[in-house]
Amino acid sequence: MEVFNIPSEKVLNFLKTNPNSVVLDVRTEEEWNGVGKPDAESLNSKTFFISLLIGVDRKKNENFIKDFLQKKISKKDNILVICRSGVRSMAAAKLLQQEGYKNLVNISDGFEGNPATGEGWKKSNLPCK
């Protein structure tokens, strides 16, 4: 099963029609603190924050899967994965797919936007913290 891609502009409708969804932000702590965070709680969903890469030198987070599994997210839930522009989120979604998660959605334009795929969460006026 392929990871499904959607642009930020379709996230609001997706969450409304799929109430069993969560948002997983895989950016770094520096990005969350410096640029902002998605606020899926305002959209009646949950937001989880687990970095795929850590630190300013962006080393792979060896505990990514362990950290994710500790959140006890149901395999029945839709997991919308977001990063800055859609690349890390796709990599994270593929790792979760290997763990048996099937309902994975990559937010293709990320939090800040990707000129090739859309404006991004922030510019799409989706709620931020």
FENPESUL-V176195 format. One line per field, one symbol per residue. ss: DSSP state (a for helix, b for strand, c for the rest). A space follows every 10 residues. Layout:
ss = ???
This chain:
ss = cccbbbcaaa aaaaaaaccc bbbbbcccaa aaaaaccbca aaaccbbbbc ccbbccccbb cccaaaaaaa cccccccbbb bbccccaaaa aaaaaaaacc cccbbbbccc cccbcccbca aaaccccbc
